[in-house]
Amino acid sequence: MARYTRLEVVLMMQETGMVPLFYHSDIAVGKKVLMACYDGGARLMEFTARGDFAFEVFSELNKYALEQLPGMIMGVGSITDAAAASMYLQMGANFVVTPSLREDIAIVCNRRKVLWSPGCGTLTEINKAEELGCELIKLFPGSTYGPGFVKAIKGPQPWTSVMPTGGVSTEETNLRAWFEAGVSCVGMGSKLISKDILVNGDYAALENKVKTTLETIGTIRRGL
């Protein structure tokens, strides 16, 4: 069962401004990544469940977060059907992220008052998601649409909360463009938790990267 309500989760997303995305089949590696992100100041993690037996890895990482990382909110991404969403909710997922808009997933998550964030790419999809109770839409792939798309939709719909994923990097100019356009937070995967960091096991570098990225986001938002 989720330990955090959907409102608590979305408020944390808005407060910190960043959701790290990560997948690895090795539970030990996953724990080190989680710890590094936590020590760097992140309080959310989207486990992108794309590999075989990913549910087993997520289960162990969520238990680890609950036991060792107070306040760390674990969610799951790359969910494509209601059955998978239900399974991860049973494992305590606090939010569910999907690559596309799926009403069946919305129903499952809404029933338990768990935050769900669907991948949307048109204003029609965004409107439909919000009609289904979505608090935060995932703009995916962000690299295809860019900050200009966010700025355009925020004009007629200032109430729409957006989290771009894909096309977001740790560079100040990139982050500034997204937040000036009006995003609530950003999802960041390999640009933050890089392959080199994982291969070299340089978790101190990851901790520092998370810390400096969050500081950059904070500086940008204070200036808006």
Secondary structure, DSSP 8 states (H G I E B T S, - for coil): --SS-HHHHHHHHHHH-EEEEE--S-HHHHHHHHHHHHHTT--EEEEE--STTHHHHHHHHHHHHHHHSTT-EEEEE---SHHHHHHHHHTT-SEEEESS--HHHHHHHHHTT-EEEEEE-SHHHHHHHHHTT-SSEEETTHHHHHHHHHHHHHTT-TT--EEEBSS--S-HHHHHHHHHHT-S-EEESTTTS-HHHHHHT-HHHHHHHHHHHHHHHHHHHHT-
